[in-house]
Amino acid sequence: MTAEYCRTVRDNFGLTMPVLLDTSRTLPAHIGESSVNDWHVVLNADGDVVHKAKYASGASGAASAINALLAP
C-alpha cells in the first residue's frame, strides 16, 4: 500500500477529504484494535469511526460507509 494508491482510491470516489496512510502502524490502537494489519477506517465529519475492517475483507463495507456519508 502506498500513498499514491490511497490518493487514487480517494480520487476514484471523487472525494476531497484527506486520506491517512499509517506507515508507523499506530492507528489500530486508536480504534480499539490490537492487530497492526492494514485497515479500512472511515470517519464521519465529527471524527467518529463509522466503519472499520481489515483491508482484505473490508473494501465493500468501506465503500458502503463512504457512500452512506455522501448521500444527500
PDB file with one MODEL, atoms N, CA, C and O in Angstrom:
MODEL        1
ATOM      1  N   MET A   1       0.851  -1.162   0.000  1.00  0.00           N
ATOM      2  CA  MET A   1       0.000   0.000   0.000  1.00  0.00           C
ATOM      3  C   MET A   1       0.904   1.235   0.000  1.00  0.00           C
ATOM      4  O   MET A   1       1.866   1.320   0.763  1.00  0.00           O
ATOM      5  N   THR A   2       0.579   2.160  -0.850  1.00  0.00           N
ATOM      6  CA  THR A   2       1.367   3.385  -0.957  1.00  0.00           C
ATOM      7  C   THR A   2       0.453   4.597  -0.833  1.00  0.00           C
ATOM      8  O   THR A   2      -0.767   4.483  -0.952  1.00  0.00           O
ATOM      9  N   ALA A   3       1.045   5.735  -0.597  1.00  0.00           N
ATOM     10  CA  ALA A   3       0.276   6.981  -0.545  1.00  0.00           C
ATOM     11  C   ALA A   3      -0.387   7.249  -1.893  1.00  0.00           C
ATOM     12  O   ALA A   3      -1.511   7.749  -1.944  1.00  0.00           O
ATOM     13  N   GLU A   4       0.292   6.926  -2.962  1.00  0.00           N
ATOM     14  CA  GLU A   4      -0.282   7.139  -4.300  1.00  0.00           C
ATOM     15  C   GLU A   4      -1.529   6.276  -4.499  1.00  0.00           C
ATOM     16  O   GLU A   4      -2.526   6.743  -5.049  1.00  0.00           O
ATOM     17  N   TYR A   5      -1.475   5.030  -4.057  1.00  0.00           N
ATOM     18  CA  TYR A   5      -2.640   4.144  -4.153  1.00  0.00           C
ATOM     19  C   TYR A   5      -3.820   4.742  -3.377  1.00  0.00           C
ATOM     20  O   TYR A   5      -4.947   4.769  -3.874  1.00  0.00           O
ATOM     21  N   CYS A   6      -3.556   5.216  -2.170  1.00  0.00           N
ATOM     22  CA  CYS A   6      -4.619   5.813  -1.346  1.00  0.00           C
ATOM     23  C   CYS A   6      -5.215   7.038  -2.031  1.00  0.00           C
ATOM     24  O   CYS A   6      -6.433   7.219  -2.022  1.00  0.00           O
ATOM     25  N   ARG A   7      -4.385   7.868  -2.616  1.00  0.00           N
ATOM     26  CA  ARG A   7      -4.892   9.046  -3.345  1.00  0.00           C
ATOM     27  C   ARG A   7      -5.742   8.622  -4.534  1.00  0.00           C
ATOM     28  O   ARG A   7      -6.772   9.235  -4.816  1.00  0.00           O
ATOM     29  N   THR A   8      -5.310   7.569  -5.236  1.00  0.00           N
ATOM     30  CA  THR A   8      -6.064   7.083  -6.391  1.00  0.00           C
ATOM     31  C   THR A   8      -7.445   6.596  -5.973  1.00  0.00           C
ATOM     32  O   THR A   8      -8.440   6.913  -6.625  1.00  0.00           O
ATOM     33  N   VAL A   9      -7.511   5.831  -4.893  1.00  0.00           N
ATOM     34  CA  VAL A   9      -8.805   5.353  -4.396  1.00  0.00           C
ATOM     35  C   VAL A   9      -9.687   6.541  -4.024  1.00  0.00           C
ATOM     36  O   VAL A   9     -10.863   6.581  -4.385  1.00  0.00           O
ATOM     37  N   ARG A  10      -9.124   7.503  -3.307  1.00  0.00           N
ATOM     38  CA  ARG A  10      -9.876   8.703  -2.924  1.00  0.00           C
ATOM     39  C   ARG A  10     -10.398   9.422  -4.157  1.00  0.00           C
ATOM     40  O   ARG A  10     -11.568   9.801  -4.216  1.00  0.00           O
ATOM     41  N   ASP A  11      -9.531   9.608  -5.133  1.00  0.00           N
ATOM     42  CA  ASP A  11      -9.912  10.332  -6.350  1.00  0.00           C
ATOM     43  C   ASP A  11     -10.965   9.567  -7.147  1.00  0.00           C
ATOM     44  O   ASP A  11     -11.845  10.176  -7.755  1.00  0.00           O
ATOM     45  N   ASN A  12     -10.882   8.234  -7.147  1.00  0.00           N
ATOM     46  CA  ASN A  12     -11.884   7.425  -7.855  1.00  0.00           C
ATOM     47  C   ASN A  12     -13.275   7.605  -7.265  1.00  0.00           C
ATOM     48  O   ASN A  12     -14.273   7.487  -7.976  1.00  0.00           O
ATOM     49  N   PHE A  13     -13.345   7.891  -5.963  1.00  0.00           N
ATOM     50  CA  PHE A  13     -14.629   8.162  -5.320  1.00  0.00           C
ATOM     51  C   PHE A  13     -15.026   9.629  -5.472  1.00  0.00           C
ATOM     52  O   PHE A  13     -16.139  10.005  -5.105  1.00  0.00           O
ATOM     53  N   GLY A  14     -14.130  10.463  -6.009  1.00  0.00           N
ATOM     54  CA  GLY A  14     -14.433  11.882  -6.139  1.00  0.00           C
ATOM     55  C   GLY A  14     -14.413  12.616  -4.805  1.00  0.00           C
ATOM     56  O   GLY A  14     -15.070  13.644  -4.648  1.00  0.00           O
ATOM     57  N   LEU A  15     -13.661  12.088  -3.849  1.00  0.00           N
ATOM     58  CA  LEU A  15     -13.611  12.689  -2.517  1.00  0.00           C
ATOM     59  C   LEU A  15     -12.551  13.777  -2.449  1.00  0.00           C
ATOM     60  O   LEU A  15     -11.560  13.734  -3.178  1.00  0.00           O
ATOM     61  N   THR A  16     -12.757  14.737  -1.585  1.00  0.00           N
ATOM     62  CA  THR A  16     -11.777  15.811  -1.402  1.00  0.00           C
ATOM     63  C   THR A  16     -11.187  15.793  -0.004  1.00  0.00           C
ATOM     64  O   THR A  16     -10.431  16.691   0.368  1.00  0.00           O
ATOM     65  N   MET A  17     -11.529  14.777   0.770  1.00  0.00           N
ATOM     66  CA  MET A  17     -11.054  14.691   2.148  1.00  0.00           C
ATOM     67  C   MET A  17      -9.634  14.148   2.202  1.00  0.00           C
ATOM     68  O   MET A  17      -9.177  13.501   1.260  1.00  0.00           O
ATOM     69  N   PRO A  18      -8.942  14.406   3.295  1.00  0.00           N
ATOM     70  CA  PRO A  18      -7.602  13.826   3.448  1.00  0.00           C
ATOM     71  C   PRO A  18      -7.687  12.311   3.639  1.00  0.00           C
ATOM     72  O   PRO A  18      -8.678  11.795   4.155  1.00  0.00           O
ATOM     73  N   VAL A  19      -6.650  11.616   3.223  1.00  0.00           N
ATOM     74  CA  VAL A  19      -6.541  10.170   3.399  1.00  0.00           C
ATOM     75  C   VAL A  19      -5.273   9.906   4.195  1.00  0.00           C
ATOM     76  O   VAL A  19      -4.205  10.427   3.875  1.00  0.00           O
ATOM     77  N   LEU A  20      -5.402   9.097   5.228  1.00  0.00           N
ATOM     78  CA  LEU A  20      -4.277   8.781   6.098  1.00  0.00           C
ATOM     79  C   LEU A  20      -3.659   7.459   5.694  1.00  0.00           C
ATOM     80  O   LEU A  20      -4.361   6.458   5.553  1.00  0.00           O
ATOM     81  N   LEU A  21      -2.365   7.452   5.510  1.00  0.00           N
ATOM     82  CA  LEU A  21      -1.614   6.211   5.345  1.00  0.00           C
ATOM     83  C   LEU A  21      -0.743   6.077   6.587  1.00  0.00           C
ATOM     84  O   LEU A  21       0.205   6.841   6.770  1.00  0.00           O
ATOM     85  N   ASP A  22      -1.054   5.133   7.418  1.00  0.00           N
ATOM     86  CA  ASP A  22      -0.424   4.974   8.732  1.00  0.00           C
ATOM     87  C   ASP A  22       0.840   4.126   8.630  1.00  0.00           C
ATOM     88  O   ASP A  22       0.824   2.945   8.978  1.00  0.00           O
ATOM     89  N   THR A  23       1.913   4.708   8.164  1.00  0.00           N
ATOM     90  CA  THR A  23       3.159   3.946   7.989  1.00  0.00           C
ATOM     91  C   THR A  23       3.791   3.557   9.318  1.00  0.00           C
ATOM     92  O   THR A  23       4.586   2.618   9.365  1.00  0.00           O
ATOM     93  N   SER A  24       3.457   4.257  10.399  1.00  0.00           N
ATOM     94  CA  SER A  24       4.009   3.907  11.711  1.00  0.00           C
ATOM     95  C   SER A  24       3.161   2.855  12.424  1.00  0.00           C
ATOM     96  O   SER A  24       3.536   2.357  13.485  1.00  0.00           O
ATOM     97  N   ARG A  25       2.014   2.523  11.827  1.00  0.00           N
ATOM     98  CA  ARG A  25       1.111   1.490  12.353  1.00  0.00           C
ATOM     99  C   ARG A  25       0.640   1.790  13.772  1.00  0.00           C
ATOM    100  O   ARG A  25       0.585   0.890  14.610  1.00  0.00           O
ATOM    101  N   THR A  26       0.301   3.043  14.044  1.00  0.00           N
ATOM    102  CA  THR A  26      -0.211   3.420  15.356  1.00  0.00           C
ATOM    103  C   THR A  26      -1.727   3.555  15.385  1.00  0.00           C
ATOM    104  O   THR A  26      -2.311   3.608  16.467  1.00  0.00           O
ATOM    105  N   LEU A  27      -2.376   3.611  14.233  1.00  0.00           N
ATOM    106  CA  LEU A  27      -3.826   3.800  14.188  1.00  0.00           C
ATOM    107  C   LEU A  27      -4.626   2.681  14.858  1.00  0.00           C
ATOM    108  O   LEU A  27      -5.577   2.987  15.577  1.00  0.00           O
ATOM    109  N   PRO A  28      -4.292   1.396  14.660  1.00  0.00           N
ATOM    110  CA  PRO A  28      -5.127   0.354  15.263  1.00  0.00           C
ATOM    111  C   PRO A  28      -5.391   0.546  16.757  1.00  0.00           C
ATOM    112  O   PRO A  28      -6.513   0.330  17.215  1.00  0.00           O
ATOM    113  N   ALA A  29      -4.402   0.939  17.502  1.00  0.00           N
ATOM    114  CA  ALA A  29      -4.597   1.163  18.940  1.00  0.00           C
ATOM    115  C   ALA A  29      -5.611   2.273  19.190  1.00  0.00           C
ATOM    116  O   ALA A  29      -6.332   2.234  20.187  1.00  0.00           O
ATOM    117  N   HIS A  30      -5.677   3.250  18.312  1.00  0.00           N
ATOM    118  CA  HIS A  30      -6.609   4.375  18.475  1.00  0.00           C
ATOM    119  C   HIS A  30      -8.039   4.014  18.104  1.00  0.00           C
ATOM    120  O   HIS A  30      -8.974   4.731  18.460  1.00  0.00           O
ATOM    121  N   ILE A  31      -8.215   2.902  17.388  1.00  0.00           N
ATOM    122  CA  ILE A  31      -9.572   2.471  17.023  1.00  0.00           C
ATOM    123  C   ILE A  31      -9.957   1.201  17.775  1.00  0.00           C
ATOM    124  O   ILE A  31     -10.910   0.515  17.405  1.00  0.00           O
ATOM    125  N   GLY A  32      -9.207   0.892  18.838  1.00  0.00           N
ATOM    126  CA  GLY A  32      -9.554  -0.236  19.691  1.00  0.00           C
ATOM    127  C   GLY A  32      -9.167  -1.600  19.151  1.00  0.00           C
ATOM    128  O   GLY A  32      -9.791  -2.602  19.500  1.00  0.00           O
ATOM    129  N   GLU A  33      -8.148  -1.653  18.305  1.00  0.00           N
ATOM    130  CA  GLU A  33      -7.707  -2.924  17.730  1.00  0.00           C
ATOM    131  C   GLU A  33      -6.261  -3.196  18.126  1.00  0.00           C
ATOM    132  O   GLU A  33      -5.463  -2.273  18.287  1.00  0.00           O
ATOM    133  N   SER A  34      -5.940  -4.468  18.279  1.00  0.00           N
ATOM    134  CA  SER A  34      -4.559  -4.822  18.632  1.00  0.00           C
ATOM    135  C   SER A  34      -3.756  -5.250  17.416  1.00  0.00           C
ATOM    136  O   SER A  34      -2.527  -5.184  17.437  1.00  0.00           O
ATOM    137  N   SER A  35      -4.427  -5.689  16.354  1.00  0.00           N
ATOM    138  CA  SER A  35      -3.738  -6.124  15.144  1.00  0.00           C
ATOM    139  C   SER A  35      -3.247  -4.913  14.362  1.00  0.00           C
ATOM    140  O   SER A  35      -3.969  -3.926  14.221  1.00  0.00           O
ATOM    141  N   VAL A  36      -2.028  -4.987  13.858  1.00  0.00           N
ATOM    142  CA  VAL A  36      -1.499  -3.885  13.057  1.00  0.00           C
ATOM    143  C   VAL A  36      -1.629  -4.158  11.558  1.00  0.00           C
ATOM    144  O   VAL A  36      -0.988  -3.495  10.743  1.00  0.00           O
ATOM    145  N   ASN A  37      -2.464  -5.141  11.199  1.00  0.00           N
ATOM    146  CA  ASN A  37      -2.713  -5.381   9.783  1.00  0.00           C
ATOM    147  C   ASN A  37      -3.311  -4.130   9.160  1.00  0.00           C
ATOM    148  O   ASN A  37      -3.751  -3.223   9.866  1.00  0.00           O
ATOM    149  N   ASP A  38      -3.326  -4.088   7.838  1.00  0.00           N
ATOM    150  CA  ASP A  38      -3.905  -2.938   7.146  1.00  0.00           C
ATOM    151  C   ASP A  38      -5.402  -2.874   7.402  1.00  0.00           C
ATOM    152  O   ASP A  38      -6.092  -3.893   7.379  1.00  0.00           O
ATOM    153  N   TRP A  39      -5.896  -1.666   7.646  1.00  0.00           N
ATOM    154  CA  TRP A  39      -7.298  -1.440   7.984  1.00  0.00           C
ATOM    155  C   TRP A  39      -7.924  -0.426   7.041  1.00  0.00           C
ATOM    156  O   TRP A  39      -7.263   0.508   6.590  1.00  0.00           O
ATOM    157  N   HIS A  40      -9.199  -0.617   6.750  1.00  0.00           N
ATOM    158  CA  HIS A  40     -10.038   0.442   6.188  1.00  0.00           C
ATOM    159  C   HIS A  40     -10.705   1.090   7.391  1.00  0.00           C
ATOM    160  O   HIS A  40     -11.319   0.401   8.206  1.00  0.00           O
ATOM    161  N   VAL A  41     -10.593   2.385   7.508  1.00  0.00           N
ATOM    162  CA  VAL A  41     -11.280   3.104   8.573  1.00  0.00           C
ATOM    163  C   VAL A  41     -11.938   4.311   7.930  1.00  0.00           C
ATOM    164  O   VAL A  41     -11.280   5.095   7.246  1.00  0.00           O
ATOM    165  N   VAL A  42     -13.249   4.460   8.151  1.00  0.00           N
ATOM    166  CA  VAL A  42     -13.993   5.588   7.612  1.00  0.00           C
ATOM    167  C   VAL A  42     -14.508   6.398   8.792  1.00  0.00           C
ATOM    168  O   VAL A  42     -15.160   5.865   9.690  1.00  0.00           O
ATOM    169  N   LEU A  43     -14.206   7.693   8.780  1.00  0.00           N
ATOM    170  CA  LEU A  43     -14.659   8.601   9.826  1.00  0.00           C
ATOM    171  C   LEU A  43     -15.704   9.541   9.258  1.00  0.00           C
ATOM    172  O   LEU A  43     -15.661   9.894   8.079  1.00  0.00           O
ATOM    173  N   ASN A  44     -16.645   9.946  10.102  1.00  0.00           N
ATOM    174  CA  ASN A  44     -17.596  10.962   9.654  1.00  0.00           C
ATOM    175  C   ASN A  44     -16.998  12.350   9.904  1.00  0.00           C
ATOM    176  O   ASN A  44     -15.859  12.465  10.357  1.00  0.00           O
ATOM    177  N   ALA A  45     -17.757  13.388   9.610  1.00  0.00           N
ATOM    178  CA  ALA A  45     -17.249  14.766   9.736  1.00  0.00           C
ATOM    179  C   ALA A  45     -16.881  15.122  11.175  1.00  0.00           C
ATOM    180  O   ALA A  45     -16.076  16.025  11.402  1.00  0.00           O
ATOM    181  N   ASP A  46     -17.467  14.418  12.151  1.00  0.00           N
ATOM    182  CA  ASP A  46     -17.158  14.670  13.557  1.00  0.00           C
ATOM    183  C   ASP A  46     -15.957  13.867  14.047  1.00  0.00           C
ATOM    184  O   ASP A  46     -15.543  14.007  15.198  1.00  0.00           O
ATOM    185  N   GLY A  47     -15.397  13.025  13.175  1.00  0.00           N
ATOM    186  CA  GLY A  47     -14.247  12.209  13.549  1.00  0.00           C
ATOM    187  C   GLY A  47     -14.612  10.893  14.195  1.00  0.00           C
ATOM    188  O   GLY A  47     -13.742  10.196  14.717  1.00  0.00           O
ATOM    189  N   ASP A  48     -15.905  10.539  14.169  1.00  0.00           N
ATOM    190  CA  ASP A  48     -16.339   9.252  14.715  1.00  0.00           C
ATOM    191  C   ASP A  48     -16.060   8.138  13.707  1.00  0.00           C
ATOM    192  O   ASP A  48     -16.254   8.325  12.506  1.00  0.00           O
ATOM    193  N   VAL A  49     -15.608   6.984  14.190  1.00  0.00           N
ATOM    194  CA  VAL A  49     -15.394   5.828  13.327  1.00  0.00           C
ATOM    195  C   VAL A  49     -16.766   5.272  12.941  1.00  0.00           C
ATOM    196  O   VAL A  49     -17.536   4.853  13.805  1.00  0.00           O
ATOM    197  N   VAL A  50     -17.066   5.272  11.646  1.00  0.00           N
ATOM    198  CA  VAL A  50     -18.345   4.726  11.183  1.00  0.00           C
ATOM    199  C   VAL A  50     -18.161   3.384  10.482  1.00  0.00           C
ATOM    200  O   VAL A  50     -19.137   2.686  10.205  1.00  0.00           O
ATOM    201  N   HIS A  51     -16.930   3.027  10.200  1.00  0.00           N
ATOM    202  CA  HIS A  51     -16.624   1.725   9.600  1.00  0.00           C
ATOM    203  C   HIS A  51     -15.165   1.408   9.863  1.00  0.00           C
ATOM    204  O   HIS A  51     -14.299   2.277   9.751  1.00  0.00           O
ATOM    205  N   LYS A  52     -14.897   0.154  10.216  1.00  0.00           N
ATOM    206  CA  LYS A  52     -13.515  -0.329  10.293  1.00  0.00           C
ATOM    207  C   LYS A  52     -13.513  -1.801   9.954  1.00  0.00           C
ATOM    208  O   LYS A  52     -14.379  -2.552  10.404  1.00  0.00           O
ATOM    209  N   ALA A  53     -12.548  -2.211   9.169  1.00  0.00           N
ATOM    210  CA  ALA A  53     -12.407  -3.611   8.790  1.00  0.00           C
ATOM    211  C   ALA A  53     -10.983  -3.828   8.306  1.00  0.00           C
ATOM    212  O   ALA A  53     -10.337  -2.906   7.808  1.00  0.00           O
ATOM    213  N   LYS A  54     -10.506  -5.045   8.456  1.00  0.00           N
ATOM    214  CA  LYS A  54      -9.192  -5.364   7.913  1.00  0.00           C
ATOM    215  C   LYS A  54      -9.239  -5.184   6.408  1.00  0.00           C
ATOM    216  O   LYS A  54     -10.251  -5.481   5.774  1.00  0.00           O
ATOM    217  N   TYR A  55      -8.159  -4.703   5.840  1.00  0.00           N
ATOM    218  CA  TYR A  55      -8.104  -4.319   4.430  1.00  0.00           C
ATOM    219  C   TYR A  55      -8.630  -5.400   3.503  1.00  0.00           C
ATOM    220  O   TYR A  55      -9.445  -5.115   2.626  1.00  0.00           O
ATOM    221  N   ALA A  56      -8.183  -6.626   3.680  1.00  0.00           N
ATOM    222  CA  ALA A  56      -8.548  -7.688   2.737  1.00  0.00           C
ATOM    223  C   ALA A  56     -10.040  -7.994   2.752  1.00  0.00           C
ATOM    224  O   ALA A  56     -10.583  -8.450   1.746  1.00  0.00           O
ATOM    225  N   SER A  57     -10.714  -7.751   3.876  1.00  0.00           N
ATOM    226  CA  SER A  57     -12.123  -8.122   3.966  1.00  0.00           C
ATOM    227  C   SER A  57     -13.067  -6.931   3.967  1.00  0.00           C
ATOM    228  O   SER A  57     -14.284  -7.116   3.961  1.00  0.00           O
ATOM    229  N   GLY A  58     -12.533  -5.710   3.973  1.00  0.00           N
ATOM    230  CA  GLY A  58     -13.408  -4.581   4.222  1.00  0.00           C
ATOM    231  C   GLY A  58     -13.689  -3.634   3.085  1.00  0.00           C
ATOM    232  O   GLY A  58     -14.314  -2.596   3.303  1.00  0.00           O
ATOM    233  N   ALA A  59     -13.254  -3.943   1.879  1.00  0.00           N
ATOM    234  CA  ALA A  59     -13.391  -2.981   0.782  1.00  0.00           C
ATOM    235  C   ALA A  59     -14.844  -2.622   0.502  1.00  0.00           C
ATOM    236  O   ALA A  59     -15.166  -1.442   0.361  1.00  0.00           O
ATOM    237  N   SER A  60     -15.723  -3.607   0.418  1.00  0.00           N
ATOM    238  CA  SER A  60     -17.110  -3.287   0.092  1.00  0.00           C
ATOM    239  C   SER A  60     -17.787  -2.553   1.236  1.00  0.00           C
ATOM    240  O   SER A  60     -18.613  -1.671   1.002  1.00  0.00           O
ATOM    241  N   GLY A  61     -17.451  -2.903   2.468  1.00  0.00           N
ATOM    242  CA  GLY A  61     -18.014  -2.198   3.620  1.00  0.00           C
ATOM    243  C   GLY A  61     -17.552  -0.756   3.678  1.00  0.00           C
ATOM    244  O   GLY A  61     -18.332   0.137   4.008  1.00  0.00           O
ATOM    245  N   ALA A  62     -16.286  -0.522   3.358  1.00  0.00           N
ATOM    246  CA  ALA A  62     -15.764   0.847   3.341  1.00  0.00           C
ATOM    247  C   ALA A  62     -16.464   1.661   2.268  1.00  0.00           C
ATOM    248  O   ALA A  62     -16.842   2.810   2.499  1.00  0.00           O
ATOM    249  N   ALA A  63     -16.636   1.071   1.103  1.00  0.00           N
ATOM    250  CA  ALA A  63     -17.330   1.780   0.016  1.00  0.00           C
ATOM    251  C   ALA A  63     -18.760   2.110   0.419  1.00  0.00           C
ATOM    252  O   ALA A  63     -19.242   3.211   0.149  1.00  0.00           O
ATOM    253  N   SER A  64     -19.438   1.173   1.058  1.00  0.00           N
ATOM    254  CA  SER A  64     -20.812   1.419   1.506  1.00  0.00           C
ATOM    255  C   SER A  64     -20.866   2.538   2.544  1.00  0.00           C
ATOM    256  O   SER A  64     -21.754   3.390   2.500  1.00  0.00           O
ATOM    257  N   ALA A  65     -19.910   2.533   3.477  1.00  0.00           N
ATOM    258  CA  ALA A  65     -19.879   3.573   4.510  1.00  0.00           C
ATOM    259  C   ALA A  65     -19.624   4.944   3.894  1.00  0.00           C
ATOM    260  O   ALA A  65     -20.245   5.932   4.285  1.00  0.00           O
ATOM    261  N   ILE A  66     -18.709   4.999   2.931  1.00  0.00           N
ATOM    262  CA  ILE A  66     -18.422   6.279   2.255  1.00  0.00           C
ATOM    263  C   ILE A  66     -19.650   6.746   1.490  1.00  0.00           C
ATOM    264  O   ILE A  66     -20.013   7.920   1.562  1.00  0.00           O
ATOM    265  N   ASN A  67     -20.290   5.849   0.765  1.00  0.00           N
ATOM    266  CA  ASN A  67     -21.487   6.230   0.005  1.00  0.00           C
ATOM    267  C   ASN A  67     -22.605   6.709   0.916  1.00  0.00           C
ATOM    268  O   ASN A  67     -23.321   7.650   0.573  1.00  0.00           O
ATOM    269  N   ALA A  68     -22.767   6.067   2.084  1.00  0.00           N
ATOM    270  CA  ALA A  68     -23.793   6.491   3.030  1.00  0.00           C
ATOM    271  C   ALA A  68     -23.515   7.903   3.560  1.00  0.00           C
ATOM    272  O   ALA A  68     -24.438   8.700   3.725  1.00  0.00           O
ATOM    273  N   LEU A  69     -22.241   8.206   3.825  1.00  0.00           N
ATOM    274  CA  LEU A  69     -21.887   9.531   4.313  1.00  0.00           C
ATOM    275  C   LEU A  69     -22.102  10.607   3.257  1.00  0.00           C
ATOM    276  O   LEU A  69     -22.400  11.757   3.580  1.00  0.00           O
ATOM    277  N   LEU A  70     -21.949  10.222   1.987  1.00  0.00           N
ATOM    278  CA  LEU A  70     -22.082  11.188   0.888  1.00  0.00           C
ATOM    279  C   LEU A  70     -23.514  11.347   0.404  1.00  0.00           C
ATOM    280  O   LEU A  70     -23.815  12.271  -0.352  1.00  0.00           O
ATOM    281  N   ALA A  71     -24.393  10.457   0.831  1.00  0.00           N
ATOM    282  CA  ALA A  71     -25.777  10.508   0.364  1.00  0.00           C
ATOM    283  C   ALA A  71     -26.448  11.811   0.829  1.00  0.00           C
ATOM    284  O   ALA A  71     -26.228  12.266   1.952  1.00  0.00           O
ATOM    285  N   PRO A  72     -27.258  12.394  -0.038  1.00  0.00           N
ATOM    286  CA  PRO A  72     -27.931  13.648   0.347  1.00  0.00           C
ATOM    287  C   PRO A  72     -28.950  13.453   1.454  1.00  0.00           C
ATOM    288  O   PRO A  72     -29.591  14.414   1.879  1.00  0.00           O
TER     289      PRO A  72
ENDMDL
END
